[in-house]
Amino acid sequence: MARKCSFCGKEIEPGTGMMYVKKDGTILYFCSSKCRKNMLKLKRDPKKVRWSALYRRT
């Protein structure tokens, strides 16, 4: 079962990527460290980042 990256929207192959569980219990899936750092460390909005799928949809 392929999951989608919480930041860029790309499908994640089984056995790859990272699952991040926040203190409130929400689960975030990331395809790469690039996506993880952009969302958690840099606190960027995926709608404003040109290479994310959410940017292309808007």
N, C-alpha and C positions, 0 to 999 in steps of 0.2 A: 504494500500500500504506500504510494508516494504521498508525501506531505508537501505543503507549500511553505516557502520561506516567509516569515512574519514581516520582513522588511521589503524585499524586492519582488516577492510573488512568484519566484522561480520554483519549479518542482524539485524536490530533494529525493535523490535515489535512496532506496533502503540501504542502511549500513553506513551512510555518510551524513554529514551535517552535525548540528549540535542542538540539543534540547535545553532550554533555560527555563527554570521554574522561579518565578518571583515570590516574594514573601507573602503576597496576598493569594497565591495559589494559581495564578494565571500561567499558562505554559506558552512559551515562545519557541519557534523553530527557526534556525538559521542555517543557510546553505554554506556560508563562509564566515571567516573572521572579519572580513570587510563589512558584511551586513550587521554582524553582532556589534562591532565597534561603533558603526554609524548610528545604531539605534540606542544602545545602552550607554556608551561612553560619551559620544558627541551629541546625543539627544537630537538627532536630525529627524525631520518629518519626511517619510518616504514619498509623499506627494510633491515635494519640492526638489527631490534628487532626480536628475535627468535620466539616469540609467535604470531606475526602478520601473516595474510594470505599472505601479499605481500612478506614476507621473504620466505615462503614456495614455492611460485611460481618461485622465482629466483634460 
